[in-house]
């Protein structure tokens, strides 16, 4: 088992405060976040940015693995994840993660890519952690 650790600190109230994340191996990466960067389009990042990055990275690795398992030789898998954070009657919640991936893999058909792309969304550990969130996948072959 592998354990990963991140730390978050918040100072002040919600409206005027700010926080920081640190993650990764020493010395690690540090990012700041504010109410605006999380709930609006302010400067900095928010927790959902980190979830999107984790989902994109995990999914790219899972799809590359499935392609290889099927005898394909992927040259690259580039994925963008867009995580939707919204407010409903119960407060704020993540409602969806939209994955858009572009695959460079000579000889791969779009039909096979579609099948494996859907499978990767099921196998990716971050997708599993997001159970209950709508996950959509759009996969295209590079150059098409």
NORLINSUL-V983352 format. One record per backbone hydrogen bond with DSSP energy under -0.5 kcal/mol. NH is the residue of the N-H (numbers start at 1). CO is the residue of the C=O. E is the energy in kcal/mol with one decimal. If there is no record, write none. Layout:
# NORLINSUL-V983352
nh->[NH,NH]
co->[CO,CO]
e->[E,E]
This chain:
# NORLINSUL-V983352
nh->[7,9,11,17,18,19,20,21,22,23,24,28,29,31,33,35,38,39,40,42,45,49,50,51,52,53,54,55,56,57,58,59,60,61,62,63,64,65,66,67,68,69,70,71,72,75,76,78,79,80,82,83,84,84,85,86,86,88,91,93,95,95,96,97,98,99,99,100,100,101,102,103,104,105,108,113,114,115,116,117,118,119,120,121,122,122,123,124,128,129,130,131,133,134,136,136,138,140,142,144]
co->[22,20,18,13,11,33,9,31,7,29,5,25,23,21,19,17,34,35,36,36,32,46,46,47,48,49,50,51,52,53,54,55,56,57,58,59,60,61,62,63,64,65,66,68,67,104,104,102,77,100,98,81,82,96,83,84,93,91,88,86,84,93,84,134,82,97,136,80,98,138,78,140,76,103,105,109,110,111,112,113,114,115,116,117,118,119,119,120,124,125,126,128,130,95,97,134,99,101,103,141]
e->[-2.8,-2.3,-2.6,-2.0,-1.8,-3.1,-2.2,-3.0,-2.3,-2.0,-0.8,-1.7,-3.1,-1.9,-2.2,-0.5,-1.4,-3.0,-1.9,-1.8,-2.0,-1.2,-1.2,-1.7,-2.6,-2.5,-2.4,-2.6,-2.7,-2.4,-2.6,-2.7,-2.2,-1.9,-2.5,-2.9,-2.2,-2.3,-2.4,-2.6,-2.2,-2.6,-1.5,-1.9,-2.5,-3.4,-1.4,-2.6,-0.5,-2.9,-2.2,-0.6,-0.5,-2.6,-0.6,-0.5,-2.5,-2.5,-1.7,-2.7,-2.2,-0.5,-0.9,-2.6,-2.6,-0.6,-3.1,-2.6,-0.5,-2.9,-2.6,-2.6,-2.8,-0.7,-2.1,-2.4,-2.8,-1.9,-2.5,-3.0,-1.9,-1.7,-2.5,-1.4,-0.9,-0.6,-1.8,-2.2,-2.0,-1.9,-1.3,-1.4,-2.3,-1.8,-1.8,-0.5,-2.4,-2.3,-3.3,-1.9]
